[in-house]
């Protein structure tokens, strides 16, 4: 089962990429695209 590290709304896409590039995450970084 995948481990979710963090979740970001689509409006914070740049923050999500910065978090990924920081190499400080453990698990998946999710984007909430709404509905």
N, C-alpha and C positions, 0 to 999 in steps of 0.2 A: 504494500500500500504506500503510495507516495506521501512524503512528509511535506507539508506546506509551511514555508518559512514566513512568508508575508503575503499580504493581498493589497493591491492598489486599485483605486478607481481609474478608469481609462484616462481621465483628465490629468492624472499624475504619471503618465507613461514615462516621462523623462526621469522622474524620481525612481521609478522601478528599474530603469536601465542603469542609473547610477548605483543603485543598491547591488545589482548584479555585478557590475564592473568592480565594485569595492572588494570582491572576494570574501565578504564577511557573512554571506548567507549560508544556511544549512538547510537544504531542501529546495522545494519549488517556490518560485515567485509567481503569484497569480495576478491576472488583470480582471477586474470586474467590469464587464462591458454593458451591464444594465439589462433592461429587458422591456 
